[in-house]
Amino acid sequence: MKYIDEFRDGDAARRVAATIAAEARPDVAYNFMEFCGGHTHAISRYGISGMLPANVRMIHGPGCPVCVLPIGRIDLAISLALERGVMLCTYGDTMRVPASDNLSLIKAKARGADIRMVYSAADALKLAEQNPEREVVFFAIGFETTTPPTALVLREAQARNVSNFSVLCCHVLTPAAITHLLESAQAREMGAVPIDGFIGPAHVSIIIGSEPYVHFAKTYHKPVVITGFEPLDVMQGILMLMRQMNSGRAEVENEFSRVVTPTGNQAAQKVMAQVFELRQSFEWRGLGEVPHSALKIRPELAAWDAEVKFDLTYASVPDHKQCECGTILRGIKRPADCKLFGTVCTPETPMGSCMVSNEGACAAHYSYGRFQDIELVTA
């Protein structure tokens, strides 16, 4: 298949791996964080970690929008469906994220709540028009990638005056999370797990471009390489990061130039700015409160803002005490370090958000890498 198989060629991958091994300095530890969950999935699926030298480590980041959604936000959505009787619409993975009281959206649906999986915000708006007697709420999550479609649907709802439709907005922003990782006291004290560079997200960068990452390279002296999701993309990105470290550079490089431009999709950025504004702060699961890291609906669209319409008040809820999702999202621990991993917590029975989406670090490792953790006992 043209333009797919080329990026999954085993011989080419082995050649890149050999180059990485040849250029890796034995006295240097290379610790690179792949921010995006799509890259985490690719690294696990294609066994990329096993092709790297021992001193080149990939650290899972918080770039899975389902994983970073805090319990309190899920609770708000559940309360709308169970207590307010709204028709709640959201994406499939969001349905299974654990919430308070051993609930999730799919468990609330089993209790009788009208909760529906949709493929887009436009599907939710269509349901509102088809059911004018019902209040329909779209539970919107995701990074900059899924934000423009939500913005377009909000504009459409306003233009057509669909008064029974609203959005519970939980869209979050990538650059603010990277800044938080680099600036937080815990990140500075990680010690054993420094972050030497970033594999920049692919789909997000299609929207925002490569320019927003220049700040991290210049201010924190951290190289960033934006890569695609195919295995050869990721391996080439690792090689580019290594070469920057070896030469003492900290720049933004764009391996994914076939799609990503410096300024991104300006039409998408424009519609986002028309509909949304920055929140002062927003809680991320695993990261806590992150300043200027999320979007809210502008006041002129308040009639379609579920938080305003239903007078919702957010309350933070702690994660399960034994769940290590928070430390895994910060890159401090790996999935196998969690006592629940692979036993109590599996993709079928997730205890934490990292085990829900296939972009979550725990789910990816469970599907493709958990047997690497088993020590082989020989006679």
Contacts in CASP RR format, 6 or more apart in sequence:
PFRMAT RR
TARGET T0000
AUTHOR 0000-0000-0000
METHOD contacts of the structure
MODEL  1
MKYIDEFRDGDAARRVAATIAAEARPDVAYNFMEFCGGHTHAISRYGISG
MLPANVRMIHGPGCPVCVLPIGRIDLAISLALERGVMLCTYGDTMRVPAS
DNLSLIKAKARGADIRMVYSAADALKLAEQNPEREVVFFAIGFETTTPPT
ALVLREAQARNVSNFSVLCCHVLTPAAITHLLESAQAREMGAVPIDGFIG
PAHVSIIIGSEPYVHFAKTYHKPVVITGFEPLDVMQGILMLMRQMNSGRA
EVENEFSRVVTPTGNQAAQKVMAQVFELRQSFEWRGLGEVPHSALKIRPE
LAAWDAEVKFDLTYASVPDHKQCECGTILRGIKRPADCKLFGTVCTPETP
MGSCMVSNEGACAAHYSYGRFQDIELVTA
4 230 0 8 1.000
6 232 0 8 1.000
7 230 0 8 1.000
7 231 0 8 1.000
7 232 0 8 1.000
7 233 0 8 1.000
8 46 0 8 1.000
8 230 0 8 1.000
8 231 0 8 1.000
8 232 0 8 1.000
9 232 0 8 1.000
12 232 0 8 1.000
13 46 0 8 1.000
13 51 0 8 1.000
13 231 0 8 1.000
13 232 0 8 1.000
13 235 0 8 1.000
14 51 0 8 1.000
16 232 0 8 1.000
16 235 0 8 1.000
16 236 0 8 1.000
16 239 0 8 1.000
17 51 0 8 1.000
17 52 0 8 1.000
17 235 0 8 1.000
19 239 0 8 1.000
20 51 0 8 1.000
20 52 0 8 1.000
20 53 0 8 1.000
20 56 0 8 1.000
20 235 0 8 1.000
20 238 0 8 1.000
20 239 0 8 1.000
20 242 0 8 1.000
21 53 0 8 1.000
23 239 0 8 1.000
23 242 0 8 1.000
23 243 0 8 1.000
23 246 0 8 1.000
24 30 0 8 1.000
24 53 0 8 1.000
24 55 0 8 1.000
24 56 0 8 1.000
24 242 0 8 1.000
25 246 0 8 1.000
26 55 0 8 1.000
28 55 0 8 1.000
28 245 0 8 1.000
28 246 0 8 1.000
29 55 0 8 1.000
29 57 0 8 1.000
29 196 0 8 1.000
30 55 0 8 1.000
30 56 0 8 1.000
30 57 0 8 1.000
30 196 0 8 1.000
30 241 0 8 1.000
30 242 0 8 1.000
30 245 0 8 1.000
31 57 0 8 1.000
31 59 0 8 1.000
31 193 0 8 1.000
31 194 0 8 1.000
31 195 0 8 1.000
31 196 0 8 1.000
31 197 0 8 1.000
32 56 0 8 1.000
32 57 0 8 1.000
32 58 0 8 1.000
32 59 0 8 1.000
32 195 0 8 1.000
32 196 0 8 1.000
32 197 0 8 1.000
32 198 0 8 1.000
32 199 0 8 1.000
32 238 0 8 1.000
32 241 0 8 1.000
33 58 0 8 1.000
33 59 0 8 1.000
33 60 0 8 1.000
33 61 0 8 1.000
33 181 0 8 1.000
33 195 0 8 1.000
33 197 0 8 1.000
33 198 0 8 1.000
33 199 0 8 1.000
33 331 0 8 1.000
34 40 0 8 1.000
34 43 0 8 1.000
34 58 0 8 1.000
34 59 0 8 1.000
34 60 0 8 1.000
34 61 0 8 1.000
34 198 0 8 1.000
34 199 0 8 1.000
34 200 0 8 1.000
34 234 0 8 1.000
35 61 0 8 1.000
35 62 0 8 1.000
35 63 0 8 1.000
35 174 0 8 1.000
35 177 0 8 1.000
35 178 0 8 1.000
35 198 0 8 1.000
35 199 0 8 1.000
35 200 0 8 1.000
35 201 0 8 1.000
36 63 0 8 1.000
36 64 0 8 1.000
36 199 0 8 1.000
36 200 0 8 1.000
36 201 0 8 1.000
36 202 0 8 1.000
36 203 0 8 1.000
36 204 0 8 1.000
36 359 0 8 1.000
37 60 0 8 1.000
37 61 0 8 1.000
37 63 0 8 1.000
37 64 0 8 1.000
37 67 0 8 1.000
37 359 0 8 1.000
37 360 0 8 1.000
37 361 0 8 1.000
37 364 0 8 1.000
38 64 0 8 1.000
38 202 0 8 1.000
38 229 0 8 1.000
38 359 0 8 1.000
39 199 0 8 1.000
39 200 0 8 1.000
39 201 0 8 1.000
39 202 0 8 1.000
39 227 0 8 1.000
39 228 0 8 1.000
39 229 0 8 1.000
39 234 0 8 1.000
40 60 0 8 1.000
40 61 0 8 1.000
40 63 0 8 1.000
40 64 0 8 1.000
40 359 0 8 1.000
40 360 0 8 1.000
40 361 0 8 1.000
40 364 0 8 1.000
41 229 0 8 1.000
41 358 0 8 1.000
41 359 0 8 1.000
41 360 0 8 1.000
41 364 0 8 1.000
42 48 0 8 1.000
42 229 0 8 1.000
42 230 0 8 1.000
42 231 0 8 1.000
42 233 0 8 1.000
42 234 0 8 1.000
43 49 0 8 1.000
43 58 0 8 1.000
43 234 0 8 1.000
43 364 0 8 1.000
44 364 0 8 1.000
44 365 0 8 1.000
44 367 0 8 1.000
44 368 0 8 1.000
44 369 0 8 1.000
45 364 0 8 1.000
45 367 0 8 1.000
45 368 0 8 1.000
46 231 0 8 1.000
46 234 0 8 1.000
47 231 0 8 1.000
47 368 0 8 1.000
47 369 0 8 1.000
48 58 0 8 1.000
48 231 0 8 1.000
48 234 0 8 1.000
48 235 0 8 1.000
48 238 0 8 1.000
49 58 0 8 1.000
51 235 0 8 1.000
52 58 0 8 1.000
52 238 0 8 1.000
56 238 0 8 1.000
56 242 0 8 1.000
58 199 0 8 1.000
58 238 0 8 1.000
59 193 0 8 1.000
59 195 0 8 1.000
59 331 0 8 1.000
60 328 0 8 1.000
60 329 0 8 1.000
60 331 0 8 1.000
60 334 0 8 1.000
60 335 0 8 1.000
60 360 0 8 1.000
60 361 0 8 1.000
61 181 0 8 1.000
61 329 0 8 1.000
61 330 0 8 1.000
61 331 0 8 1.000
61 361 0 8 1.000
62 68 0 8 1.000
62 177 0 8 1.000
62 181 0 8 1.000
62 284 0 8 1.000
62 286 0 8 1.000
62 287 0 8 1.000
62 329 0 8 1.000
62 330 0 8 1.000
63 143 0 8 1.000
63 174 0 8 1.000
63 177 0 8 1.000
63 201 0 8 1.000
63 359 0 8 1.000
64 353 0 8 1.000
64 354 0 8 1.000
64 357 0 8 1.000
64 359 0 8 1.000
64 360 0 8 1.000
64 361 0 8 1.000
65 141 0 8 1.000
65 142 0 8 1.000
65 143 0 8 1.000
65 146 0 8 1.000
65 172 0 8 1.000
66 93 0 8 1.000
66 94 0 8 1.000
66 97 0 8 1.000
66 141 0 8 1.000
66 353 0 8 1.000
66 356 0 8 1.000
66 357 0 8 1.000
66 359 0 8 1.000
66 360 0 8 1.000
67 285 0 8 1.000
67 325 0 8 1.000
67 329 0 8 1.000
67 353 0 8 1.000
67 354 0 8 1.000
67 356 0 8 1.000
67 357 0 8 1.000
67 359 0 8 1.000
67 360 0 8 1.000
67 361 0 8 1.000
68 172 0 8 1.000
68 177 0 8 1.000
68 284 0 8 1.000
68 285 0 8 1.000
68 286 0 8 1.000
68 287 0 8 1.000
68 329 0 8 1.000
68 353 0 8 1.000
69 94 0 8 1.000
69 97 0 8 1.000
69 141 0 8 1.000
69 170 0 8 1.000
69 285 0 8 1.000
69 353 0 8 1.000
70 283 0 8 1.000
70 284 0 8 1.000
70 285 0 8 1.000
70 288 0 8 1.000
70 316 0 8 1.000
70 317 0 8 1.000
71 98 0 8 1.000
71 99 0 8 1.000
71 100 0 8 1.000
71 285 0 8 1.000
71 317 0 8 1.000
71 318 0 8 1.000
71 319 0 8 1.000
72 99 0 8 1.000
72 100 0 8 1.000
72 283 0 8 1.000
72 314 0 8 1.000
72 315 0 8 1.000
72 316 0 8 1.000
72 317 0 8 1.000
73 168 0 8 1.000
73 170 0 8 1.000
73 283 0 8 1.000
73 314 0 8 1.000
74 94 0 8 1.000
74 97 0 8 1.000
74 98 0 8 1.000
74 99 0 8 1.000
74 100 0 8 1.000
74 104 0 8 1.000
74 105 0 8 1.000
75 99 0 8 1.000
75 100 0 8 1.000
75 315 0 8 1.000
75 317 0 8 1.000
76 168 0 8 1.000
76 312 0 8 1.000
76 314 0 8 1.000
77 88 0 8 1.000
77 90 0 8 1.000
77 105 0 8 1.000
77 137 0 8 1.000
77 139 0 8 1.000
77 168 0 8 1.000
78 99 0 8 1.000
78 103 0 8 1.000
78 105 0 8 1.000
78 108 0 8 1.000
78 113 0 8 1.000
79 312 0 8 1.000
80 86 0 8 1.000
80 88 0 8 1.000
80 137 0 8 1.000
80 168 0 8 1.000
80 306 0 8 1.000
80 310 0 8 1.000
80 312 0 8 1.000
81 87 0 8 1.000
81 88 0 8 1.000
81 105 0 8 1.000
81 108 0 8 1.000
81 109 0 8 1.000
81 113 0 8 1.000
81 114 0 8 1.000
81 115 0 8 1.000
82 108 0 8 1.000
82 111 0 8 1.000
82 112 0 8 1.000
82 113 0 8 1.000
84 135 0 8 1.000
84 310 0 8 1.000
85 113 0 8 1.000
85 114 0 8 1.000
85 135 0 8 1.000
86 114 0 8 1.000
86 134 0 8 1.000
86 135 0 8 1.000
86 136 0 8 1.000
86 137 0 8 1.000
86 310 0 8 1.000
87 114 0 8 1.000
87 115 0 8 1.000
87 116 0 8 1.000
87 127 0 8 1.000
87 128 0 8 1.000
87 131 0 8 1.000
87 134 0 8 1.000
87 135 0 8 1.000
87 136 0 8 1.000
87 137 0 8 1.000
88 105 0 8 1.000
88 113 0 8 1.000
88 114 0 8 1.000
88 115 0 8 1.000
88 116 0 8 1.000
88 137 0 8 1.000
88 139 0 8 1.000
89 115 0 8 1.000
89 116 0 8 1.000
89 117 0 8 1.000
89 118 0 8 1.000
89 123 0 8 1.000
89 124 0 8 1.000
89 127 0 8 1.000
89 136 0 8 1.000
89 137 0 8 1.000
89 138 0 8 1.000
89 139 0 8 1.000
90 105 0 8 1.000
90 115 0 8 1.000
90 116 0 8 1.000
90 117 0 8 1.000
90 118 0 8 1.000
90 138 0 8 1.000
90 139 0 8 1.000
90 140 0 8 1.000
90 141 0 8 1.000
91 117 0 8 1.000
91 118 0 8 1.000
91 119 0 8 1.000
91 141 0 8 1.000
92 117 0 8 1.000
93 356 0 8 1.000
93 357 0 8 1.000
94 105 0 8 1.000
94 139 0 8 1.000
94 141 0 8 1.000
95 104 0 8 1.000
95 105 0 8 1.000
95 106 0 8 1.000
95 109 0 8 1.000
95 115 0 8 1.000
95 117 0 8 1.000
96 104 0 8 1.000
96 105 0 8 1.000
96 106 0 8 1.000
96 350 0 8 1.000
96 356 0 8 1.000
97 104 0 8 1.000
97 105 0 8 1.000
97 350 0 8 1.000
97 352 0 8 1.000
97 353 0 8 1.000
97 356 0 8 1.000
98 104 0 8 1.000
98 320 0 8 1.000
98 350 0 8 1.000
98 351 0 8 1.000
98 352 0 8 1.000
98 353 0 8 1.000
98 356 0 8 1.000
99 105 0 8 1.000
99 317 0 8 1.000
100 317 0 8 1.000
105 113 0 8 1.000
105 115 0 8 1.000
105 139 0 8 1.000
106 115 0 8 1.000
108 115 0 8 1.000
109 115 0 8 1.000
114 134 0 8 1.000
116 127 0 8 1.000
118 124 0 8 1.000
118 127 0 8 1.000
118 138 0 8 1.000
120 149 0 8 1.000
120 153 0 8 1.000
121 138 0 8 1.000
121 140 0 8 1.000
121 149 0 8 1.000
121 150 0 8 1.000
121 152 0 8 1.000
121 153 0 8 1.000
121 154 0 8 1.000
121 167 0 8 1.000
122 149 0 8 1.000
122 153 0 8 1.000
122 156 0 8 1.000
124 136 0 8 1.000
124 137 0 8 1.000
124 138 0 8 1.000
124 153 0 8 1.000
124 165 0 8 1.000
125 136 0 8 1.000
125 138 0 8 1.000
125 153 0 8 1.000
125 156 0 8 1.000
125 157 0 8 1.000
125 162 0 8 1.000
125 165 0 8 1.000
127 136 0 8 1.000
128 134 0 8 1.000
128 136 0 8 1.000
128 157 0 8 1.000
128 162 0 8 1.000
128 164 0 8 1.000
128 165 0 8 1.000
129 160 0 8 1.000
129 162 0 8 1.000
129 165 0 8 1.000
131 164 0 8 1.000
132 164 0 8 1.000
133 164 0 8 1.000
134 164 0 8 1.000
135 164 0 8 1.000
135 166 0 8 1.000
136 164 0 8 1.000
136 165 0 8 1.000
136 166 0 8 1.000
137 165 0 8 1.000
137 166 0 8 1.000
137 167 0 8 1.000
137 168 0 8 1.000
137 306 0 8 1.000
138 150 0 8 1.000
138 153 0 8 1.000
138 165 0 8 1.000
138 166 0 8 1.000
138 167 0 8 1.000
138 168 0 8 1.000
139 168 0 8 1.000
139 170 0 8 1.000
140 146 0 8 1.000
140 150 0 8 1.000
140 167 0 8 1.000
140 168 0 8 1.000
140 169 0 8 1.000
140 170 0 8 1.000
140 171 0 8 1.000
141 170 0 8 1.000
141 171 0 8 1.000
142 170 0 8 1.000
142 171 0 8 1.000
142 172 0 8 1.000
143 171 0 8 1.000
143 172 0 8 1.000
143 173 0 8 1.000
143 174 0 8 1.000
143 201 0 8 1.000
143 203 0 8 1.000
143 204 0 8 1.000
144 171 0 8 1.000
144 173 0 8 1.000
144 174 0 8 1.000
144 204 0 8 1.000
144 207 0 8 1.000
144 208 0 8 1.000
144 272 0 8 1.000
145 203 0 8 1.000
145 204 0 8 1.000
145 206 0 8 1.000
145 207 0 8 1.000
146 171 0 8 1.000
147 171 0 8 1.000
147 207 0 8 1.000
147 272 0 8 1.000
147 276 0 8 1.000
147 295 0 8 1.000
148 207 0 8 1.000
148 265 0 8 1.000
148 268 0 8 1.000
148 271 0 8 1.000
148 272 0 8 1.000
150 167 0 8 1.000
150 169 0 8 1.000
150 171 0 8 1.000
150 275 0 8 1.000
151 271 0 8 1.000
151 272 0 8 1.000
151 274 0 8 1.000
151 275 0 8 1.000
151 276 0 8 1.000
152 271 0 8 1.000
153 167 0 8 1.000
154 167 0 8 1.000
154 275 0 8 1.000
154 297 0 8 1.000
154 301 0 8 1.000
154 304 0 8 1.000
155 271 0 8 1.000
155 274 0 8 1.000
155 275 0 8 1.000
156 162 0 8 1.000
157 165 0 8 1.000
157 304 0 8 1.000
158 301 0 8 1.000
158 303 0 8 1.000
158 304 0 8 1.000
163 303 0 8 1.000
165 304 0 8 1.000
166 303 0 8 1.000
166 304 0 8 1.000
166 305 0 8 1.000
166 306 0 8 1.000
166 309 0 8 1.000
166 310 0 8 1.000
167 297 0 8 1.000
167 304 0 8 1.000
167 305 0 8 1.000
167 306 0 8 1.000
168 306 0 8 1.000
168 307 0 8 1.000
168 312 0 8 1.000
169 276 0 8 1.000
169 295 0 8 1.000
169 296 0 8 1.000
169 297 0 8 1.000
169 305 0 8 1.000
169 306 0 8 1.000
169 307 0 8 1.000
170 294 0 8 1.000
171 276 0 8 1.000
171 294 0 8 1.000
171 295 0 8 1.000
172 282 0 8 1.000
172 284 0 8 1.000
172 293 0 8 1.000
172 294 0 8 1.000
172 295 0 8 1.000
173 292 0 8 1.000
173 293 0 8 1.000
173 294 0 8 1.000
173 295 0 8 1.000
174 201 0 8 1.000
174 204 0 8 1.000
174 208 0 8 1.000
175 208 0 8 1.000
175 212 0 8 1.000
175 213 0 8 1.000
175 215 0 8 1.000
175 216 0 8 1.000
176 290 0 8 1.000
176 291 0 8 1.000
176 292 0 8 1.000
176 293 0 8 1.000
176 294 0 8 1.000
177 284 0 8 1.000
177 287 0 8 1.000
177 290 0 8 1.000
177 293 0 8 1.000
178 198 0 8 1.000
178 213 0 8 1.000
178 216 0 8 1.000
179 215 0 8 1.000
179 216 0 8 1.000
180 187 0 8 1.000
180 284 0 8 1.000
180 287 0 8 1.000
180 290 0 8 1.000
180 291 0 8 1.000
180 293 0 8 1.000
181 187 0 8 1.000
181 195 0 8 1.000
181 287 0 8 1.000
181 330 0 8 1.000
182 195 0 8 1.000
182 216 0 8 1.000
182 220 0 8 1.000
182 222 0 8 1.000
184 287 0 8 1.000
186 330 0 8 1.000
186 332 0 8 1.000
187 195 0 8 1.000
187 330 0 8 1.000
190 330 0 8 1.000
190 331 0 8 1.000
190 332 0 8 1.000
193 331 0 8 1.000
193 332 0 8 1.000
195 222 0 8 1.000
196 222 0 8 1.000
196 223 0 8 1.000
196 241 0 8 1.000
196 245 0 8 1.000
197 222 0 8 1.000
197 223 0 8 1.000
197 224 0 8 1.000
197 241 0 8 1.000
197 245 0 8 1.000
198 213 0 8 1.000
198 216 0 8 1.000
198 222 0 8 1.000
198 223 0 8 1.000
198 224 0 8 1.000
198 225 0 8 1.000
198 241 0 8 1.000
199 225 0 8 1.000
199 226 0 8 1.000
199 227 0 8 1.000
199 234 0 8 1.000
199 237 0 8 1.000
199 238 0 8 1.000
199 241 0 8 1.000
200 213 0 8 1.000
200 224 0 8 1.000
200 225 0 8 1.000
200 226 0 8 1.000
200 227 0 8 1.000
201 226 0 8 1.000
202 226 0 8 1.000
202 227 0 8 1.000
202 228 0 8 1.000
202 229 0 8 1.000
202 233 0 8 1.000
202 256 0 8 1.000
202 259 0 8 1.000
202 260 0 8 1.000
205 213 0 8 1.000
205 226 0 8 1.000
205 254 0 8 1.000
205 256 0 8 1.000
205 260 0 8 1.000
205 264 0 8 1.000
206 259 0 8 1.000
206 260 0 8 1.000
206 264 0 8 1.000
206 265 0 8 1.000
207 264 0 8 1.000
207 265 0 8 1.000
207 268 0 8 1.000
207 269 0 8 1.000
208 264 0 8 1.000
208 269 0 8 1.000
209 260 0 8 1.000
209 261 0 8 1.000
209 262 0 8 1.000
209 263 0 8 1.000
209 264 0 8 1.000
209 265 0 8 1.000
210 226 0 8 1.000
210 252 0 8 1.000
210 254 0 8 1.000
210 260 0 8 1.000
210 261 0 8 1.000
210 262 0 8 1.000
210 264 0 8 1.000
211 252 0 8 1.000
211 262 0 8 1.000
211 263 0 8 1.000
213 224 0 8 1.000
213 226 0 8 1.000
213 252 0 8 1.000
214 252 0 8 1.000
216 222 0 8 1.000
216 224 0 8 1.000
216 252 0 8 1.000
217 223 0 8 1.000
217 224 0 8 1.000
217 250 0 8 1.000
217 251 0 8 1.000
217 252 0 8 1.000
218 250 0 8 1.000
220 250 0 8 1.000
221 250 0 8 1.000
222 250 0 8 1.000
223 241 0 8 1.000
223 244 0 8 1.000
223 245 0 8 1.000
223 249 0 8 1.000
223 250 0 8 1.000
223 251 0 8 1.000
223 252 0 8 1.000
223 253 0 8 1.000
224 251 0 8 1.000
224 252 0 8 1.000
224 253 0 8 1.000
225 237 0 8 1.000
225 240 0 8 1.000
225 241 0 8 1.000
225 244 0 8 1.000
225 252 0 8 1.000
225 253 0 8 1.000
225 254 0 8 1.000
225 255 0 8 1.000
226 252 0 8 1.000
226 253 0 8 1.000
226 254 0 8 1.000
226 255 0 8 1.000
226 256 0 8 1.000
226 260 0 8 1.000
227 233 0 8 1.000
227 234 0 8 1.000
227 236 0 8 1.000
227 237 0 8 1.000
227 255 0 8 1.000
227 256 0 8 1.000
228 234 0 8 1.000
228 255 0 8 1.000
228 256 0 8 1.000
228 259 0 8 1.000
233 255 0 8 1.000
233 256 0 8 1.000
236 255 0 8 1.000
237 253 0 8 1.000
237 255 0 8 1.000
240 253 0 8 1.000
240 255 0 8 1.000
244 250 0 8 1.000
244 251 0 8 1.000
244 253 0 8 1.000
254 260 0 8 1.000
254 262 0 8 1.000
272 295 0 8 1.000
274 298 0 8 1.000
275 297 0 8 1.000
275 298 0 8 1.000
275 301 0 8 1.000
276 295 0 8 1.000
276 296 0 8 1.000
276 297 0 8 1.000
276 298 0 8 1.000
277 295 0 8 1.000
277 296 0 8 1.000
277 298 0 8 1.000
278 292 0 8 1.000
278 294 0 8 1.000
278 295 0 8 1.000
278 296 0 8 1.000
279 292 0 8 1.000
279 293 0 8 1.000
279 294 0 8 1.000
279 295 0 8 1.000
279 296 0 8 1.000
280 291 0 8 1.000
280 292 0 8 1.000
281 289 0 8 1.000
281 290 0 8 1.000
281 291 0 8 1.000
281 292 0 8 1.000
281 293 0 8 1.000
282 289 0 8 1.000
282 290 0 8 1.000
282 293 0 8 1.000
282 294 0 8 1.000
283 289 0 8 1.000
283 290 0 8 1.000
283 314 0 8 1.000
283 316 0 8 1.000
284 290 0 8 1.000
284 293 0 8 1.000
284 329 0 8 1.000
285 319 0 8 1.000
285 325 0 8 1.000
285 326 0 8 1.000
285 329 0 8 1.000
285 353 0 8 1.000
286 319 0 8 1.000
286 325 0 8 1.000
286 326 0 8 1.000
286 327 0 8 1.000
286 329 0 8 1.000
286 330 0 8 1.000
287 326 0 8 1.000
287 329 0 8 1.000
287 330 0 8 1.000
296 305 0 8 1.000
296 307 0 8 1.000
297 304 0 8 1.000
297 305 0 8 1.000
297 307 0 8 1.000
297 308 0 8 1.000
302 308 0 8 1.000
302 309 0 8 1.000
303 309 0 8 1.000
306 312 0 8 1.000
319 325 0 8 1.000
319 326 0 8 1.000
319 352 0 8 1.000
320 340 0 8 1.000
320 351 0 8 1.000
320 352 0 8 1.000
322 338 0 8 1.000
322 339 0 8 1.000
322 340 0 8 1.000
322 351 0 8 1.000
323 338 0 8 1.000
323 340 0 8 1.000
323 345 0 8 1.000
323 351 0 8 1.000
323 352 0 8 1.000
324 333 0 8 1.000
324 335 0 8 1.000
324 337 0 8 1.000
324 338 0 8 1.000
324 339 0 8 1.000
324 340 0 8 1.000
324 341 0 8 1.000
325 338 0 8 1.000
325 352 0 8 1.000
325 353 0 8 1.000
325 354 0 8 1.000
325 362 0 8 1.000
326 354 0 8 1.000
327 333 0 8 1.000
327 337 0 8 1.000
328 334 0 8 1.000
328 335 0 8 1.000
328 337 0 8 1.000
328 338 0 8 1.000
328 354 0 8 1.000
328 361 0 8 1.000
328 362 0 8 1.000
329 354 0 8 1.000
329 361 0 8 1.000
334 361 0 8 1.000
334 365 0 8 1.000
335 341 0 8 1.000
335 354 0 8 1.000
335 361 0 8 1.000
335 362 0 8 1.000
335 365 0 8 1.000
335 366 0 8 1.000
335 370 0 8 1.000
336 365 0 8 1.000
336 370 0 8 1.000
336 373 0 8 1.000
338 345 0 8 1.000
338 362 0 8 1.000
340 351 0 8 1.000
341 355 0 8 1.000
341 362 0 8 1.000
341 365 0 8 1.000
341 366 0 8 1.000
341 370 0 8 1.000
342 366 0 8 1.000
342 370 0 8 1.000
344 351 0 8 1.000
345 351 0 8 1.000
345 352 0 8 1.000
345 355 0 8 1.000
345 362 0 8 1.000
346 355 0 8 1.000
346 366 0 8 1.000
347 355 0 8 1.000
347 356 0 8 1.000
347 363 0 8 1.000
347 366 0 8 1.000
347 367 0 8 1.000
350 356 0 8 1.000
350 363 0 8 1.000
352 362 0 8 1.000
353 360 0 8 1.000
354 360 0 8 1.000
354 361 0 8 1.000
354 362 0 8 1.000
354 363 0 8 1.000
355 362 0 8 1.000
355 363 0 8 1.000
355 366 0 8 1.000
356 363 0 8 1.000
357 363 0 8 1.000
358 364 0 8 1.000
358 367 0 8 1.000
END
